Amino acid sequence: MERLKQFWQKMNFDPAVLDKLLTEPDPEADPATIEDPAAIAESFAKTQEKLLIAKKDLFTKADFDNEFNKHRQKLASDVNKTLGMGLTRSQIGELKWDDFVNQAGSFVTEAVTKATKITDSELKDQLHEYKSSVATLSEKLAAVEDTVESRVAERTKQLEAERNAEIVERLFQEKFANKQWVAKHAPIQKSFIKNKVLETYEIHPDAALTQNGGKEAINFTNTGHYKTLDEAIDYLYETHEMNPQHKGGGGGEDKPIIVSAVKLEGGKLGDNAQAMMDRAIKHRTDAGLNV
């Protein structure tokens, strides 16, 4: 018996309870006052379980549930804050997890519906505003493009005209360089030829001649056509006896230069040529030379 007591004591069994179990109950005692051995065993088993768990650092289902609830509370608090549900900590603590999830779902659905309605309305207003802005910008852009294009076209035309004028001037100088001139008469003779050709024909960069918007260039005698600038220059050069070797071309100091209207076809000059002719005649008259 003594050895049995030592064993149960090592098992952390209450000695007083052990004494009751090892002592037969009084036959005359009230059965209700006699402790049930099965109930004592169940209580002992629970005590042993607690001791075992504490000693081995284990968790019971209740422990797990408690930890899980803590995490749920933290998660619920974070969700409440993120969604802006407006629940207090005590309100969150009173809600069961399933109830909280349902409430959060309803809150999100309602918020999305509300936001969608507001967004649709705002988007329509913004879209209308953007369309108006785009239309205004498009008009301004079109105006700018028209202005730029017109300026570019105008400037391009101007540059082309300047370039063509330079090319024509160079062509005249190249053609004049191939002929002989009397130094004191050369400027007047060259100016006369150039003005006569320019007022009558269109001169192209390749020295081709046309007139009246691209039509064939009729020669000065109205008997044929000129194809190139050389032909027109040659005709005026020879017809007006500008070669120094010609007796009327001013080869000697006392030989006059023939620039009168009588030597031109039909006896008629253009305005530019006439003005140039008048200045030349006046210059020679003032110098005491024959005209």
Phi, psi and omega in degrees: 000317182297320180295324178296320178296318180299320180297312183289330176293321176296335179272013179062032178272137182299120181301324181296319179292324179295320178299320180294321181290327182276349180255128179294135180292153179294128182300332184270359182286154178291123182305330182293339182269351180272123183290140181283124180302325179295319179293322178296320180295319180295319178295319180296318180298320179294320178297317179297321179297316179298317180295318180297316180296316180297320183289325183264004180057044180262167179244141175270173176301322179295321178297316178299315179300319180296315179294320180297320179295324178298316180294323178297318179298318179295316179297317179298319179297318179294318179297315179302317181289318182294316182279344183072041182288335176083016179279145176276169180297320180294323179294321177295319181296330182280339182278137169290156184301314181298321179294320179296316179300316179296318180295319178296319179298317179296320180298316180296315180301314179296319181295319180296316179300314180296315181296323180296317179297314180296316182297317179303315180295314180295321180295322178297316178296315180296320181297317178298318180296317180296319180298318178297317180297317180297319180297316179297314180297323180295319178297314179297318180296318179297318179297317179296316181297318179299316180297313180298314181298317181295320179293319178296317180296317180296314180293321178298316178298319179297314180295321179296320179296317179296318180296316180296321179297319178296318180296315180298316179300318179295323178297316178300315182296322178295318181291318180296327182294341181272001183240161179266142182222154170274124190309314186285341179257345187305312181303317181291317182296314180296318180296320179299311181298313183297314181296320180297316181292315184296324182280351183250325189233165172259126183255125181264160182304335179268012178076010176284153179245138169219179176205162177054049175079031174107002179283165180299142182278113177283135184290171186294339180264002180059029180247358182185206184226153171260138175260325185230165179297325181304320184296317180293317179296316181300318182298311181294322180298314182282317184297323182264015171051054182268355177290130181301336182281344180281141184297337178258009186264007177085028181294324178261170183293329185264001182279127179284154173268130183273109179226013184286161181293341182296331184276353181267153182298131178074356180067024185234135177246156171285172183300312181297315181295322180295317179297318178297320180296317181298319180294321180295317180296317179297318180299317181289323179295316179297331181275356178080023181261156176286146180258000000 
